[in-house]
Amino acid sequence: MKNFKKPIILTFLGLTTILFLFLTAGCKEEAVSQHSSPQKSAAHPALPDEDTISGKVVETMDSGGYTYVLLESNGRKIWVAMPQTPVTVGQEIELAAGHMMTNFTSKTLNRTFDTIIFSPGLKGARSNPHAGMMSSPHGSSSGSQRISQAPEKNLKIEKAQGPNGYTVAEIFDKKADLAGKKIQVRGKVVKVSKNIMGMNWVHIQDGTGDPSKGNFDLVVTTQDEPQKGDIVTVEGTVHADKDFGAGYRYDVIVQEAKIKK
């Protein structure tokens, strides 16, 4: 019996060692998979090393100046975030590729995304930081576009008081004379796009102007944060024919504005 004990002990130790190495290797592999860079897989319609991210919008939401889109392509889905841009469920879109992040938490949505790609925006508009602000662009003869919202119905807001008080339409009509000057205008906030290029972009309407001429919707940049629907007084500097490139321009924009209710 003494001659059999040693081989049995050695065999037991050998099996234990093999089991330990196997479990250790498994743990190391899991650790690597949790911290390694994402690789291409069938789970994603496109990854950042590709030129575009394309698919059908199956879910979308706006928050914090971004549009979050769940794209589906060939039965595969991926979340993508881009500067706030009007898109609808069922729409087929193509986005410029961007940076992928894992376990990203959006504070404004109070939601954590396992995987999300941050894209500069729709393909062909990657140099346009205002893509998220274009709801109803109107073409001009030069090929550029004016950026405006749909007109509010039955809107009549009293004109700002004082020598530098103007209506929205008057600011458009007198843009050449008012360029570089401070003005005041009262109106209703019809849209707010927050934290784009370090500013909040606010659309103001007061019921004046003609939608066919595009002189009814005034864009204001500010550090203040009014809410959609607020009736406010805006004080800021007029800039005429402001061109941000990529074919997008403003006939008139009021910048460095202070906004008060």
Long-range contacts (C-beta under 8 A, 24 or more apart in sequence): 38-100, 38-102, 38-115, 42-76, 43-76, 43-78, 44-76, 44-78, 44-115, 45-71, 45-72, 45-73, 45-74, 45-76, 45-77, 45-78, 46-73, 46-78, 46-97, 46-117, 47-97, 47-100, 47-117, 48-97, 48-98, 48-99, 48-100, 48-117, 49-97, 50-97, 51-96, 51-97, 52-94, 52-95, 52-96, 52-97, 52-123, 53-78, 53-80, 53-94, 53-95, 53-96, 53-97, 53-98, 53-117, 53-119, 54-92, 54-93, 54-94, 54-95, 55-92, 55-93, 56-90, 56-91, 56-92, 57-87, 57-88, 57-89, 57-90, 57-91, 57-92, 57-93, 58-89, 59-89, 60-87, 60-88, 60-89, 61-109, 63-106, 63-108, 63-109, 64-106, 64-107, 64-108, 64-109, 64-194, 64-195, 65-132, 65-193, 65-194, 65-195, 65-196, 66-132, 67-132, 68-106, 68-109, 68-116, 69-93, 71-95, 78-115, 78-116, 78-117, 79-113, 79-115, 79-116, 79-117, 80-116, 80-117, 80-118, 80-119, 81-116, 81-117, 81-118, 81-119, 82-118, 82-119, 82-120, 82-121, 82-122, 82-131, 82-132, 83-120, 83-121, 83-129, 83-130, 83-131, 83-132, 83-196, 84-132, 84-133, 84-193, 84-196, 85-121, 85-122, 85-131, 85-132, 85-134, 86-132, 86-134, 86-135, 93-122, 94-122, 94-123, 95-119, 95-121, 95-122, 95-123, 96-120, 96-121, 96-122, 96-123, 96-126, 125-246, 127-245, 127-246, 128-244, 128-245, 128-246, 128-247, 128-248, 129-196, 129-197, 129-244, 130-196, 130-201, 130-244, 130-248, 132-193, 132-196, 133-191, 133-193, 133-196, 133-201, 133-219, 134-248, 135-191, 137-248, 138-214, 143-247, 144-243, 144-247, 144-248, 144-249, 145-247, 145-248, 145-249, 146-214, 146-249, 146-250, 146-251, 147-219, 147-248, 147-250, 148-203, 148-214, 148-216, 148-217, 148-219, 149-190, 149-191, 149-203, 149-205, 149-217, 151-205, 151-209, 151-211, 151-216, 151-217, 152-188, 152-190, 152-205, 152-207, 154-207, 155-188, 155-205, 155-206, 155-207, 156-206, 156-207, 157-186, 157-187, 157-188, 157-206, 157-207, 157-231, 158-186, 159-186, 159-206, 160-184, 160-185, 160-186, 160-233, 167-206, 167-208, 167-209, 168-204, 168-205, 168-206, 168-208, 168-209, 168-215, 168-216, 168-217, 168-218, 169-208, 169-209, 169-210, 169-215, 169-216, 170-208, 171-218, 171-238, 171-252, 171-254, 172-209, 172-213, 172-214, 172-215, 172-218, 172-251, 172-252, 173-215, 175-238, 175-240, 175-241, 175-251, 175-252, 176-240, 178-238, 178-240, 179-238, 179-239, 179-240, 180-237, 180-238, 180-239, 181-237, 181-238, 182-235, 182-236, 182-237, 182-238, 183-235, 183-236, 183-237, 183-238, 183-254, 184-233, 184-234, 184-235, 185-218, 185-233, 185-234, 185-254, 186-231, 186-232, 186-233, 186-234, 187-218, 187-231, 187-232, 187-234, 188-229, 188-230, 188-231, 188-232, 189-226, 189-227, 189-228, 189-229, 189-230, 189-231, 189-232, 190-217, 190-228, 191-228, 192-225, 192-226, 192-227, 192-228, 194-225, 199-223, 200-224, 200-225, 202-226, 202-234, 202-257, 202-259, 204-232, 204-234, 214-251, 215-251, 218-252, 218-253, 218-254, 219-250, 219-252, 219-253, 219-254, 220-253, 220-254, 220-255, 220-257, 220-259, 221-253, 221-254, 221-255, 221-256, 221-257, 222-256, 222-257, 222-258, 222-259, 224-257, 224-258, 224-259, 226-259, 226-261, 230-261, 231-261, 232-259, 232-260, 232-261, 233-259, 233-260, 233-261, 234-258, 234-259, 235-260
